[in-house]
Amino acid sequence: MTDTSELWCREPADPVELEVRVGPAPSPGDGEALVRVMATTVNPIDLRRAKGYGRRFLRLVGAGKYPQILGNDFAGVIAAVGANVRDLHSGDRVFGLVPTGKGGAHSSYVCVDARLIRCYDGAMTDEALATLPYCFTTVGQALRGAGITKSNAKGLQVLVHGASGGLGQLSLQLLNRWGALVTAVCSTPDAALCRELGAAAIWDRRRQKLDALPACFDAGLNFANWQDEEILLSRLRKGALGYATTVHPFLGNFDRFGLIRGGWRNYRDFARMRALAAEKTATYRWVIFRPQTEALDELQQLLAADAVKLTVGMTASFAEARRAFEHVANSGTGRVVLLP
Ligand SMILES: NC(=O)c1ccc[n+]([C@@H]2O[C@H](COP(=O)([O-])OP(=O)(O)OC[C@H]3O[C@@H](n4cnc5c(N)ncnc54)[C@H](OP(=O)(O)O)[C@@H]3O)[C@@H](O)[C@H]2O)c1
């Protein structure tokens, strides 16, 4: 029997409380594959969840209880397949997603719904490959939420806040490929990177106030800060297409106010911002990550064309995972990858 090494988050705490446990690897069920995880990422949500963020609402989907294993994406190799899995075979090199639920991807072996796994035979390292599935899926949701598609993007003026982060960098790469004109909001040291990834203009948030941006944008994406939501919405032009944010207070409101009052707060916060968007005739969305097979298909195609990438900022073994979480907490550069 194969052993698996798992990174458990013991309880909500700051600094994070992590522990490596070894046990027998699970067996894949019907429609599942067992993946030998070669690399898995620590995304900002993992850090927050390790501190208890979202637990009240996530308990409803089995993800609010501690101890728990975090992590939503991986690169690895198929170790075994369960019944009714036809397109995957032992030894295939793969990447994929683990939904937010009872168990995460921070494990050396993980059973995954075969629909959330894609094969990859390119030259990208496991570390680099693992950084993509979660961020790419979320960016896809955000772009669609803001009404931006491959077919309508050409010539659109798009404002991206948090352009230098993981979501921001992927959105720059996609929007540039689709012919949109992106104004990237970022800090001074990140301007060169955003330009390199295709930003048409840079707004240095350390030197320039957001409310001095022209109100000319067809669409907006907020990957940075909920406090800036109102200002960003005011920068859309009249007749704009849409706007989406990943940094909304959805989970935080439930944490702070409980399920009923939190739900009411969410309704109120959402309605207020949606009304501001509606003044510009723009649609308004809060993005909540959800595994999507279409996103994985699209990522697979773009990887085959060598068209998307994120930079790995640090790698760490499970034993060094605390350092990896600290890197995310300190907003260190690049994505953070665990090597089980
Ligand atoms: N709702 C969901 O389902 C979902 C899914 C994925 C991610 N998220 C959230 O979306 C956000 C972006 O994710 P990510 O992985 O791209 O994060 P990231 O890599 O940490 O990038 C965020 C970027 O935002 C900028 N920033 C940070 N704090 C800021 C502030 N106070 N004001 C203005 N800009 C600030 C920083 O760039 P500069 O310093 O260069 O400006 C940073 O690089 C995170 O908060 C993450 O938790 C939500």
The ligand as an ORCA input file, in Angstrom:
! r2SCAN-3c Opt
* xyz 0 1
  N     -13.566     35.323     -4.765
  C     -12.833     34.288     -5.158
  O     -13.318     33.195     -5.429
  C     -11.348     34.508     -5.311
  C     -10.591     33.592     -6.073
  C      -9.226     33.856     -6.241
  C      -8.653     34.963     -5.623
  N      -9.433     35.780     -4.871
  C      -8.858     36.993     -4.246
  O      -8.505     37.864     -5.309
  C      -7.376     38.646     -4.909
  C      -6.305     38.530     -5.981
  O      -5.799     37.221     -5.998
  P      -4.296     36.986     -6.462
  O      -4.026     35.545     -6.336
  O      -4.097     37.678     -7.756
  O      -3.533     37.782     -5.303
  P      -2.075     38.364     -5.332
  O      -1.219     37.565     -6.236
  O      -1.688     38.542     -3.904
  O      -2.219     39.806     -6.031
  C      -2.985     40.851     -5.516
  C      -2.341     42.167     -5.986
  O      -3.159     43.247     -5.555
  C      -2.335     44.349     -5.196
  N      -2.746     44.762     -3.850
  C      -2.586     44.097     -2.697
  N      -3.118     44.790     -1.677
  C      -3.630     45.917     -2.189
  C      -4.320     47.020     -1.641
  N      -4.567     47.134     -0.334
  N      -4.721     47.999     -2.469
  C      -4.483     47.920     -3.790
  N      -3.827     46.885     -4.375
  C      -3.403     45.896     -3.573
  C      -0.878     43.898     -5.201
  O      -0.201     44.406     -6.334
  P       0.468     45.874     -6.386
  O       1.122     46.128     -5.065
  O       1.457     45.798     -7.525
  O      -0.648     46.812     -6.680
  C      -0.976     42.375     -5.365
  O       0.023     41.869     -6.195
  C      -6.913     38.094     -3.540
  O      -7.428     38.935     -2.536
  C      -7.569     36.723     -3.483
  O      -7.815     36.292     -2.164
  C     -10.747     35.582     -4.704
*
